[in-house]
């Protein structure tokens, strides 16, 4: 398993558009084979910055998602809302304290 973190910076007047759209597609992403967890965070100071945080079983599952019909529908629309290009990281969990 690994974690995918994506930073999304939206045009300020498109924040609500993203939030509304995300409500329509969140289960399609979360229930995609190989995705076991999905959260979205909004920055406290820069309200137009969001982070997606998802757990994937393996890199092949993420690649299948990136070439899926779901992604082909989601990504082109979400990109139209951007103020800046998205940034993404694939990371392994080093340690977790509870």
C-alpha positions as CSV (number, residue, x, y, z in Angstrom):
1,X,0.0,0.0,0.0
2,X,1.1,3.5,-0.6
3,X,-0.3,7.0,-0.2
4,X,-1.0,9.6,-3.0
5,X,-1.1,13.2,-2.0
6,X,-2.2,15.8,-4.6
7,X,-2.2,19.5,-4.1
8,X,-4.9,21.4,-6.0
9,X,-4.9,25.2,-6.2
10,X,-8.1,26.6,-7.6
11,X,-9.2,29.9,-8.8
12,X,-10.8,31.6,-5.9
13,X,-14.1,32.0,-7.7
14,X,-14.1,28.2,-8.5
15,X,-13.9,26.8,-4.9
16,X,-17.6,26.2,-4.6
17,X,-17.6,24.6,-8.1
18,X,-15.0,22.1,-7.0
19,X,-16.7,21.4,-3.7
20,X,-20.0,20.8,-5.4
21,X,-18.5,18.6,-8.2
22,X,-16.5,16.6,-5.7
23,X,-19.8,15.6,-3.9
24,X,-20.9,14.0,-7.2
25,X,-17.7,12.0,-7.9
26,X,-16.2,11.2,-4.5
27,X,-17.7,7.6,-4.3
28,X,-16.6,6.8,-7.8
29,X,-13.0,7.6,-6.8
30,X,-13.1,6.0,-3.4
31,X,-14.7,2.8,-4.7
32,X,-12.3,2.5,-7.6
33,X,-10.6,-0.9,-7.3
34,X,-7.4,-0.6,-5.3
35,X,-8.4,2.7,-3.5
36,X,-9.0,1.9,0.2
37,X,-9.2,5.5,1.6
38,X,-9.9,9.0,0.4
39,X,-9.9,12.3,2.2
40,X,-9.8,15.9,1.0
41,X,-8.4,18.8,3.0
42,X,-8.8,22.5,2.6
43,X,-6.0,24.8,3.7
44,X,-6.9,27.0,6.6
45,X,-5.2,30.2,5.4
46,X,-5.4,29.7,1.6
47,X,-9.0,28.6,1.1
48,X,-8.4,27.9,-2.6
49,X,-5.8,25.2,-1.8
50,X,-7.0,21.6,-1.3
51,X,-5.1,18.3,-0.8
52,X,-6.4,14.9,-1.7
53,X,-5.0,12.1,0.4
54,X,-5.7,8.6,-0.9
55,X,-4.5,5.1,-0.1
56,X,-3.8,2.7,-3.0
57,X,-3.0,-1.0,-2.8
58,X,-0.2,-0.7,-5.3
59,X,1.0,1.6,-8.1
60,X,-0.7,-0.5,-10.8
61,X,-4.1,0.3,-9.2
62,X,-3.4,4.0,-9.3
63,X,-2.3,3.7,-12.9
64,X,-5.5,1.9,-13.8
65,X,-7.4,4.7,-12.2
66,X,-5.4,7.3,-14.1
67,X,-6.4,5.6,-17.4
68,X,-10.0,4.9,-16.4
69,X,-13.3,6.3,-17.6
70,X,-13.7,7.9,-14.1
71,X,-10.5,9.8,-14.3
72,X,-11.2,10.7,-17.9
73,X,-14.4,12.4,-16.7
74,X,-13.1,14.0,-13.5
75,X,-9.6,15.3,-14.4
76,X,-10.4,17.4,-17.5
77,X,-13.2,19.3,-15.7
78,X,-11.3,19.8,-12.5
79,X,-8.3,21.2,-14.4
80,X,-10.5,24.0,-15.8
81,X,-10.9,25.2,-12.2
82,X,-7.1,25.4,-11.5
83,X,-5.2,28.6,-10.7
84,X,-2.0,26.6,-10.8
85,X,-0.9,23.2,-12.1
86,X,-1.5,20.4,-9.6
87,X,1.3,18.8,-7.7
88,X,1.4,15.2,-6.7
89,X,3.4,12.9,-4.5
90,X,3.4,9.1,-4.1
91,X,4.7,8.2,-0.6
92,X,5.1,5.2,1.6
93,X,4.1,5.5,5.2
94,X,7.2,5.7,7.3
95,X,5.5,5.7,10.7
96,X,2.1,6.2,12.3
97,X,1.4,7.2,15.9
98,X,-2.0,6.9,17.4
